[in-house]
Amino acid sequence: METTAHNRTLGRSGIEVSALGFGCWAIGGEWRSADGEPLGWGRVDDDESVRAIRRALDLGVTFFDTADVYGTGHSERILGRALGKHRAEVVVATKWGNLFDERTRIRHGQDDSPDHVRRALTASLRRLDTDHVDLYQLHISDAAPERAARLRDVCEELVREGLIRAYAWSTDDPARAAVFAEGPHCTAVQHRLNVLQDAHELLALCAESDLASINRSPLAMGLLTGKHTAGRSLENGDIRNAPPAWLPGFIADAGADPAWLRRVDALRDILTSEGRTLAQGALAWIWARSPRTIPIPGFRTVLQAEENAGAIAKGPLTDGQLADVDRILGR
């Protein structure tokens, strides 16, 4: 598997992507669960989102990750609009498994049936304005392994039909990821990874199975940007203001968790070495962690796109800095 400071290979597929991807959850805007809890990152300016994606293209980013449920279809539509004539120059990843109403912007369930895969893909292709998806990912992290094995087989059918090039599972469970890894065209696992939350077992699986490690929450939901302070609540439409159990680091109606902020501060000198911003240092840690990692930080503005893309030229942290991080965090 060839890797450079600027490019990585998407696992066994041989598909080359930029070492940095862009995660498109935030640009979906506001959407909610059936019981009214926020699932987005708050309000968004669609024109700014389009400008940010196009600026990322200018700066060499060629991998964009979204999901059909982000903004209940809105993120896919904005990504399709922004890419336009540049679609053939990039690798597009999306996800399926959630049920939602685009009109009310409500997510109302999940569907892990084989029939739903095709329905969901057809809708995603329409919203993305494309004839294929490069990487199609199961978005139900805790789906039953035996059900997932059938979905894996459906994905193989979709590859043969030319509707997708490869597939993956978005899950933090190595045993579940291993089920998909048995498929010839499974080429990645998407999982949480950041300097505060390591993922030894999943990175080992990626090495053993020749998979790419696509890293969501690379900036710990924004904690590693240095822009959050304790006691400052976020807007009501932001999931971090009413964090579900799987989202640590934030306190309901009270902003960032002070204990997590102290850990960030302890790492600041290492992460901001060589003129990096804090966020760029967090991305540099991920690249140093494994040659298979592809972090996908979120963004909502051109400035965020420029800062994230600027990390590529600065490259990964050193092995010594990795060891210093582990020492400081006591792991």
Backbone hydrogen bonds, N-H to C=O, Kabsch-Sander energy under -0.5 kcal/mol:
donor,donor_aa,acceptor,acceptor_aa,energy
4,T,7,N,-2.6
8,R,17,V,-2.8
10,L,15,I,-3.6
11,G,9,T,-2.4
12,R,210,D,-1.4
13,S,10,L,-1.5
14,G,11,G,-1.2
17,V,8,R,-3.0
19,A,6,H,-2.3
21,G,295,P,-2.8
22,F,63,F,-2.2
23,G,297,P,-2.5
24,C,65,D,-3.1
28,G,25,W,-1.8
29,G,26,A,-1.5
32,R,105,R,-2.4
33,S,37,E,-2.4
34,A,107,R,-0.7
36,G,33,S,-2.0
39,L,31,W,-2.9
40,G,31,W,-0.9
42,G,237,G,-1.1
46,D,44,V,-0.7
49,S,45,D,-2.3
50,V,46,D,-2.3
51,R,47,D,-2.2
52,A,48,E,-2.5
53,I,49,S,-2.3
54,R,50,V,-2.3
55,R,51,R,-2.1
56,A,52,A,-2.3
57,L,53,I,-2.0
58,D,54,R,-1.9
59,L,55,R,-1.6
60,G,57,L,-1.7
61,V,56,A,-2.5
64,F,91,V,-2.3
65,D,22,F,-2.6
66,T,93,A,-2.8
68,D,95,K,-1.8
70,Y,67,A,-0.9
72,T,69,V,-2.9
73,G,68,D,-1.0
74,H,71,G,-1.2
75,S,70,Y,-2.0
77,R,73,G,-1.8
78,I,74,H,-2.5
79,L,75,S,-2.6
80,G,76,E,-2.7
81,R,77,R,-2.3
82,A,78,I,-2.6
83,L,79,L,-2.5
84,G,80,G,-2.1
86,H,83,L,-3.1
87,R,84,G,-1.6
89,E,86,H,-2.1
90,V,87,R,-1.5
91,V,62,T,-3.4
92,V,90,V,-0.5
93,A,64,F,-2.8
94,T,135,L,-2.0
96,W,137,Q,-2.2
99,L,109,G,-2.9
101,D,106,I,-2.4
102,E,100,F,-0.6
105,R,101,D,-1.7
106,I,101,D,-1.1
107,R,32,R,-2.7
108,H,99,L,-2.0
108,H,106,I,-0.5
109,G,99,L,-0.9
111,D,97,G,-2.6
117,V,113,S,-1.0
118,R,114,P,-0.9
119,R,115,D,-1.5
120,A,116,H,-3.1
121,L,117,V,-2.5
122,T,118,R,-2.5
123,A,119,R,-1.9
124,S,120,A,-2.4
125,L,121,L,-2.8
126,R,122,T,-1.6
127,R,123,A,-2.3
128,L,124,S,-2.8
129,D,125,L,-0.8
130,T,125,L,-1.9
133,V,163,L,-2.2
134,D,92,V,-1.2
135,L,92,V,-1.8
136,Y,166,A,-2.2
137,Q,94,T,-2.2
138,L,168,A,-2.2
139,H,96,W,-3.1
141,S,139,H,-0.9
143,A,140,I,-1.6
147,R,144,A,-0.5
148,A,144,A,-2.6
149,A,145,P,-2.0
150,R,146,E,-0.9
151,L,147,R,-1.8
152,R,148,A,-2.7
153,D,149,A,-1.6
154,V,150,R,-1.9
155,C,151,L,-2.3
156,E,152,R,-1.8
157,E,153,D,-1.6
158,L,154,V,-2.1
159,V,155,C,-2.1
160,R,156,E,-2.1
161,E,157,E,-1.7
162,G,159,V,-1.5
163,L,158,L,-1.9
164,I,158,L,-1.1
165,R,133,V,-1.5
166,A,134,D,-0.8
167,Y,185,H,-1.8
168,A,136,Y,-2.0
169,W,188,A,-0.7
170,S,138,L,-2.7
171,T,169,W,-1.0
171,T,190,Q,-1.6
177,A,173,D,-2.5
178,A,174,P,-2.0
179,V,175,A,-0.8
179,V,176,R,-1.0
180,F,176,R,-1.2
181,A,177,A,-2.0
182,E,178,A,-0.6
182,E,179,V,-0.9
183,G,180,F,-2.5
186,C,183,G,-1.6
187,T,167,Y,-2.2
187,T,185,H,-0.5
188,A,167,Y,-0.7
189,V,212,A,-2.0
190,Q,169,W,-1.9
191,H,189,V,-0.5
191,H,214,I,-2.6
193,L,216,R,-1.8
194,N,197,Q,-1.8
197,Q,194,N,-1.3
203,L,199,A,-2.2
204,A,200,H,-2.1
205,L,201,E,-2.2
206,C,202,L,-2.3
207,A,203,L,-1.9
208,E,204,A,-2.5
209,S,205,L,-2.6
210,D,206,C,-0.7
211,L,206,C,-2.3
212,A,187,T,-2.5
213,S,292,R,-2.3
214,I,189,V,-2.1
214,I,212,A,-0.7
215,N,213,S,-0.6
215,N,294,I,-2.0
216,R,191,H,-1.7
216,R,214,I,-0.8
220,A,217,S,-1.7
222,G,219,L,-0.9
223,L,220,A,-1.9
224,L,219,L,-2.4
225,T,222,G,-1.7
226,G,223,L,-0.8
227,K,222,G,-0.6
231,G,254,A,-1.8
231,G,256,A,-0.5
232,R,229,T,-1.2
233,S,231,G,-0.8
238,D,235,E,-2.0
239,I,40,G,-3.1
239,I,237,G,-0.5
241,N,238,D,-2.2
242,A,239,I,-1.0
247,L,244,P,-2.0
250,F,247,L,-0.5
251,I,255,G,-3.0
253,D,241,N,-2.0
254,A,251,I,-2.5
255,G,251,I,-0.7
256,A,229,T,-0.9
257,D,249,G,-2.8
260,W,257,D,-0.7
261,L,257,D,-2.1
262,R,258,P,-1.9
263,R,259,A,-1.2
264,V,260,W,-2.0
265,D,261,L,-2.4
266,A,262,R,-1.8
267,L,263,R,-1.0
267,L,264,V,-0.8
268,R,264,V,-0.6
268,R,265,D,-0.9
271,L,267,L,-2.5
272,T,268,R,-2.1
273,S,270,I,-1.5
275,G,272,T,-0.7
276,R,273,S,-1.7
281,G,277,T,-2.1
282,A,278,L,-1.9
283,L,279,A,-1.9
284,A,280,Q,-2.0
285,W,281,G,-1.9
286,I,282,A,-1.4
287,W,283,L,-2.1
288,A,284,A,-1.8
289,R,285,W,-1.5
290,S,286,I,-1.0
293,T,290,S,-1.1
294,I,213,S,-2.6
296,I,215,N,-2.4
299,F,23,G,-0.5
305,A,301,T,-2.0
306,E,302,V,-2.6
307,E,303,L,-2.3
308,N,304,Q,-2.6
309,A,305,A,-2.5
310,G,306,E,-1.7
311,A,308,N,-1.6
312,I,309,A,-1.4
314,K,310,G,-0.6
314,K,311,A,-0.5
315,G,311,A,-0.9
315,G,312,I,-1.0
317,L,284,A,-1.5
322,L,318,T,-2.1
323,A,319,D,-2.2
324,D,320,G,-2.0
325,V,321,Q,-2.3
326,D,322,L,-2.0
327,R,323,A,-2.1
328,I,324,D,-2.6
329,L,325,V,-2.3
330,G,326,D,-0.6
330,G,327,R,-0.8
331,R,326,D,-2.7
